[in-house]
Amino acid sequence: MHATEALRRLLEHCPELDRTHDLVRQFASMLDARDAAPLPDWLDHLAVTRLPALDGLAKAIREDQHAVVQGITTPFNSGVNEGRITDLKLQKRIMAGRAGVPLLRHRVILMAGLRRSYP
């Protein structure tokens, strides 16, 4: 069975998942178009789904809606920085108590080189 067909059948059998899928696609289209105008209506739809996780998401987005609008409408993001921070935290956890800062620095630099090689 093809993945699209499997998804269609799954969504037919689970109305909550179908609503969630539709809302996620709507948000993705806002991101693709860099258009935050539909965001208030989209948040209202989240709130009336009667799905606790989506209601919680709507509340969290409303608390910092200005930042979400900026994230949707501007081409700038902190993805690269977040990736570097994740790498650093991973290396710190791996090496906890085993070596000093010079080795940690060396490993972080190597990790950054690998990220450049394999995007």
C-alpha positions in Angstrom: 0.0 0.0 0.0 1.3 3.4 -0.9 2.0 5.9 2.0 -0.5 8.4 0.7 -3.2 5.7 0.6 -2.3 4.5 4.1 -2.5 8.1 5.4 -5.9 8.6 3.8 -7.2 5.5 5.4 -5.8 6.4 8.8 -7.3 9.8 8.7 -10.7 8.4 7.7 -10.7 6.2 10.8 -9.5 8.8 13.3 -11.3 12.2 13.1 -9.1 13.7 15.8 -6.0 12.9 13.8 -7.7 14.2 10.6 -8.4 17.6 12.3 -4.8 17.7 13.7 -3.4 16.9 10.2 -5.4 19.6 8.6 -4.4 22.2 11.2 -0.7 21.3 10.9 -1.0 21.6 7.1 -2.6 25.1 7.5 0.3 26.2 9.8 2.8 24.8 7.3 1.2 26.8 4.5 1.6 30.0 6.7 5.3 29.2 7.0 5.7 28.5 3.3 4.0 31.7 2.3 5.6 33.7 5.2 2.1 35.0 5.9 0.9 35.3 9.5 -2.4 36.9 8.7 -4.4 33.6 9.1 -2.7 33.0 12.5 -5.5 34.4 14.8 -8.2 32.4 13.0 -5.9 29.3 13.1 -5.4 29.8 16.9 -9.2 30.0 17.3 -9.6 26.7 15.4 -6.9 25.1 17.7 -8.9 26.2 20.8 -12.2 24.7 19.6 -10.8 21.3 18.6 -11.4 20.0 22.1 -8.0 18.2 22.0 -6.1 19.2 25.1 -2.7 19.2 23.4 -3.8 21.6 20.7 -5.6 23.8 23.2 -2.4 24.0 25.2 -0.4 24.8 22.0 -2.9 27.6 21.2 -2.5 29.1 24.7 1.3 28.9 24.5 1.4 30.6 21.1 -1.0 33.4 22.2 1.4 34.1 25.1 4.2 35.0 22.7 2.2 35.7 19.6 4.4 38.6 18.6 7.5 36.4 18.4 5.6 33.7 16.5 4.4 36.3 13.9 8.1 37.5 13.6 9.2 33.9 13.1 6.6 33.3 10.4 7.1 36.5 8.5 10.9 37.0 8.6 13.5 35.0 6.7 15.8 35.0 9.7 16.0 32.2 12.2 18.4 30.8 14.8 18.4 27.3 13.4 22.2 27.2 12.9 22.9 28.5 16.4 20.4 26.0 17.9 22.2 23.2 16.1 25.6 24.3 17.5 24.2 24.5 21.0 22.7 21.0 20.7 26.1 19.7 19.5 27.9 21.4 22.4 25.4 20.0 24.9 25.8 16.5 23.4 29.5 16.6 23.6 29.4 17.9 27.2 27.2 15.0 28.2 29.3 12.4 26.4 32.5 13.7 28.0 31.2 14.6 31.5 34.2 14.6 33.8 36.5 12.8 31.4 38.5 15.6 29.9 39.1 19.3 30.0 38.0 22.3 28.0 40.7 21.9 25.3 39.4 18.4 24.2 35.8 19.6 24.4 36.7 22.6 22.1 38.5 20.3 19.7 35.5 18.0 19.5 33.0 20.8 19.0 35.1 22.2 16.1 35.2 18.8 14.5 31.4 18.5 14.9 30.9 21.9 13.2 33.1 20.7 10.3 31.0 17.5 10.0 27.8 19.6 9.9 29.3 21.7 7.0 30.2 18.5 5.1 26.8 16.8 5.5 24.0 19.4 5.5 
